[in-house]
Amino acid sequence: MNISFAFKNFEASEHLKKYARRRMEKLGRFFGKASGLEVAVVLTVDKFRHRCEVTVTGEGLHINATEQTTDMYAAIDLVTDKVESQIKRQVARVKAQRRHARNTDVDVFTYNLDAEADVQQPVDGTDRLATKPLHLDEALMQLDSIGSEFLVFFNAENNRINVVYRTKVNGYALIDPVL
């Protein structure tokens, strides 16, 4: 996590710099040590107003927060709390999206391809299946275990619905639609 500071209209003490850095580094606990976050902190003094502005960018995240009080330390605390709540909200939103994607149902329609094209025939059946994300090797093992000719699965590597099927020469093939 890279933290950059800018001071406007005053010269910051070493204690204030250390305090602000320590408070901003605590935000990294939500993302781990190796995260590529960029945190820009702007501390401004205008007469009796002490303002702290924080911008966090990286990993598909862009958060802005601003607080102003009569004490710079209090402004830093308030803006850190505000950024932390926004990060928690964002993390909860991402987890909910993943949970929703994991529990989605996939409709599989079976068509009789041997019939004549001009004769309208009803669909033989509909299978509804709830898939969990699988890697390709897990999908191949599941295809072997169920003994079917094909398997529709949610690919964990690219987050798309894929189909793996047996070829006529005892091999496997993958259908990966790109939308």
Disulfide bonds with the S-S distance in Angstrom:
none
